[in-house]
Amino acid sequence: MRVLGVDPGLTRCGVGVVDSLPGRRAELVAVGVIQSSPTDSVDLRLLRIADRLDVWLDEHVPDVVAVERVFAQHNVGTVMGTAQVAGLAMVAAARRRVPVALHTPSEVKAAVTGSGRAGKEQVQRMVAGILGLAEAPRPADAADALAIAVCHLWRPTGALQGGERNELTPAQRAWAAAEQAARRGKG
């Protein structure tokens, strides 16, 4: 399964693509940050991000897009921009009939570090270790996008919008079936 992880942000939107490997391992395909200038109007910033998200989706053809779920913060302006960018990622995926999954920040941290309260540096180190990278991805937005993708690889069912098994792609169904068979074989 190939997952495009999106860490939404209006100034910096992290994007990362990972493929699943046998034995609950993952491989880095691509990672980056889509940036927009705070001096541009919001509509132009969103257009730039939407255009770049389209490029990432068309270039990497993911089986699922995993997006960090926006949560309430004290800074309403930050939440608005983050939510708008998350919406762009969901719409871009929906246009391609690619399922979308939302994961909370604490869920992502727990999946990659074992603690839902892990700090950014710990997440970066763990992502580097999981993906076999010599150094932690930078900036933090890029590492967060990879963490979101890895989180989804390790939790493929139940997190998709609607949560219905018939929304899974054939690759996702095969992957989930193989994972269930492997678990049954261990028991």
PEMO-V814306 format. One line per field, one symbol per residue. psi: psi as a letter, one per 30 degrees, with the letter a starting at -180 (. if undefined). A space follows every 10 residues. Layout:
psi = ???
//
This chain:
psi = kkkjkkjkke ejjkkkkkkk llhhllkkel kakkklkffl leeeeeeeee eeeeeeeeef ilflkkkkkk lklfjeeeee eeeeeeeeee eeeefghklk kkkleeeeee efffkfgkle eeeeeeeeee ghkelkkkae eeeeeeeeee eeefiflffk kfgkeffkle eeeeeeeeee eeeeff.
//
